[in-house]
């Protein structure tokens, strides 16, 4: 259970992550701020309170039993890199190299370059299937680790996602948690205009998963739901209702900020709002 102090600390931590995101994308003059900002609260809670992911990474004696995190929506790499830097996996100064030549911080997460990256991602619709495979392997090895796959709602328009939901239930992968960033926007506009998803929670529930729908910006609700998911006897999906561009007035609920960098004036305004 989180204390009031825990909640305030996590809110402050998430603000740092959001500042990192907009600064990082601005410095690179490219990147995806909107869907990165929408997940800052969720990933902050995950890494700081819910998952066993060591900051010293492979040097940790319990490395083999670490929880696995997969960023299926790999274009939100500014979010993951900001989280990993805040988690102590590399110096925050390195965020300024994002998307630059020979940087370890590629535009999409790439395994082998940076501690904390479990898989190369970015081809949408593949992350949950990858998570199923890892979860099956962990069960074969009798490894107690959990696998968390963070997905965009737009990628649920890919049929491979639903094959993976079937596989998760068929294999009874109760060590698998899918978190869907339900910000209702994708690069071309509203998800419901591009290809309507309808009631995502009911759809996933019909695939025999346990499902919870939450406010993806409520720290306590995020924490409590993840802790329930870790104890579930079935694979568990969390449909997190979020705001794309959360925390920055001119980015919130604007599909145009899916993949665009702020200019100098916009950065100054964003950082002022994120105090």
Long-range contacts (C-beta under 8 A, 24 or more apart in sequence): 2-49, 2-219, 2-220, 2-223, 6-49, 7-219, 7-220, 10-41, 10-44, 10-45, 10-48, 10-49, 10-219, 11-41, 11-219, 13-44, 13-48, 13-86, 14-40, 14-41, 14-44, 14-219, 15-247, 15-274, 15-275, 16-82, 16-86, 17-43, 17-44, 17-79, 17-82, 17-83, 17-86, 18-246, 18-247, 18-248, 18-274, 19-271, 19-274, 20-78, 20-81, 20-82, 20-85, 20-86, 20-92, 20-95, 21-78, 21-79, 21-82, 22-248, 22-262, 22-267, 22-270, 22-271, 22-274, 23-95, 23-96, 23-267, 23-271, 24-78, 24-81, 24-82, 24-95, 24-96, 24-98, 25-78, 25-98, 25-261, 25-262, 26-261, 26-262, 26-263, 26-264, 26-266, 26-267, 27-95, 27-96, 27-98, 28-98, 28-99, 28-100, 28-261, 29-261, 30-99, 30-107, 30-259, 30-261, 31-77, 31-78, 31-98, 31-99, 31-107, 31-259, 31-261, 32-75, 32-76, 32-77, 32-78, 32-258, 32-259, 33-78, 33-245, 33-248, 33-251, 33-257, 33-260, 33-261, 33-262, 34-183, 34-185, 34-244, 34-245, 34-251, 34-254, 34-255, 34-257, 34-258, 34-259, 35-73, 35-75, 35-76, 35-79, 35-152, 35-181, 35-183, 35-185, 35-244, 35-258, 36-76, 36-77, 36-78, 36-79, 36-82, 37-79, 37-244, 37-245, 37-246, 37-247, 37-248, 37-251, 38-181, 38-183, 38-216, 38-242, 38-243, 38-244, 38-245, 38-246, 39-76, 39-79, 39-150, 39-181, 39-216, 39-242, 40-79, 40-82, 40-246, 40-247, 41-216, 41-217, 41-218, 41-219, 41-222, 41-246, 42-150, 42-179, 42-181, 42-216, 42-222, 42-240, 42-242, 43-79, 43-80, 43-83, 43-150, 44-83, 44-86, 44-219, 45-219, 45-222, 45-223, 45-226, 46-148, 46-226, 47-83, 47-86, 47-87, 48-87, 49-223, 50-223, 50-226, 50-227, 50-230, 51-146, 51-148, 52-145, 53-87, 53-116, 55-87, 55-88, 55-89, 57-89, 57-115, 57-116, 58-115, 64-143, 65-143, 65-144, 65-145, 66-145, 67-145, 67-146, 67-147, 67-148, 68-118, 68-131, 68-134, 68-138, 68-145, 68-146, 68-147, 68-148, 69-116, 69-118, 69-147, 69-148, 69-150, 70-118, 70-119, 70-121, 70-127, 70-130, 70-131, 70-134, 70-147, 70-148, 70-149, 70-150, 71-109, 71-121, 71-127, 71-150, 72-121, 72-124, 72-125, 72-126, 72-127, 72-128, 72-130, 72-131, 72-149, 72-150, 72-151, 72-152, 72-155, 73-121, 73-124, 73-127, 73-150, 73-151, 73-152, 73-155, 73-181, 74-108, 74-109, 74-120, 74-121, 74-122, 74-123, 74-124, 74-127, 75-107, 75-108, 75-122, 75-259, 76-150, 76-152, 76-181, 77-105, 77-106, 77-107, 77-108, 77-109, 80-109, 80-116, 80-117, 81-105, 81-114, 84-114, 84-115, 84-116, 87-116, 89-114, 89-115, 89-116, 90-114, 90-115, 124-152, 124-154, 124-155, 124-158, 125-155, 125-158, 125-159, 125-160, 125-161, 126-160, 127-151, 127-155, 128-160, 128-161, 128-164, 128-165, 128-168, 128-178, 129-160, 129-161, 129-163, 129-164, 129-167, 131-164, 131-176, 131-178, 132-164, 132-167, 132-168, 132-171, 132-173, 132-176, 135-168, 135-171, 135-173, 135-175, 135-176, 135-235, 136-171, 136-173, 138-175, 139-171, 139-173, 139-175, 144-175, 145-175, 146-175, 146-176, 146-177, 146-230, 147-173, 147-175, 147-176, 147-177, 148-177, 148-178, 148-179, 149-176, 149-177, 149-178, 149-179, 150-179, 150-181, 151-178, 151-179, 151-180, 151-181, 152-180, 152-181, 152-183, 152-186, 153-180, 153-181, 153-182, 153-183, 153-184, 153-186, 153-191, 153-197, 153-200, 154-185, 154-186, 154-187, 154-191, 154-194, 156-180, 156-197, 156-200, 157-191, 157-194, 157-195, 157-197, 162-207, 165-204, 165-207, 165-209, 165-237, 166-207, 168-207, 168-209, 168-235, 169-207, 169-208, 169-209, 169-234, 169-235, 172-234, 172-235, 173-235, 174-232, 174-233, 174-234, 174-235, 174-236, 176-235, 176-236, 177-226, 177-229, 177-230, 177-235, 177-236, 177-237, 177-238, 178-204, 178-209, 178-235, 178-236, 178-237, 178-238, 179-237, 179-238, 179-240, 180-237, 180-238, 180-239, 180-240, 181-216, 181-240, 181-242, 182-216, 182-239, 182-240, 182-241, 182-242, 183-241, 183-242, 183-243, 183-244, 184-244, 185-244, 185-253, 185-254, 185-255, 185-258, 186-255, 186-258, 187-255, 187-258, 187-259, 188-255, 189-255, 190-255, 200-239, 201-237, 201-239, 204-237, 204-239, 208-234, 209-234, 209-235, 209-236, 209-237, 210-234, 210-235, 210-236, 210-237, 211-236, 211-237, 211-238, 211-239, 212-236, 212-237, 212-238, 212-239, 213-238, 213-239, 213-241, 214-238, 214-239, 214-240, 214-241, 215-240, 215-241, 216-240, 216-241, 216-242, 217-242, 217-243, 217-246, 247-273, 247-274, 248-273, 248-274, 249-273
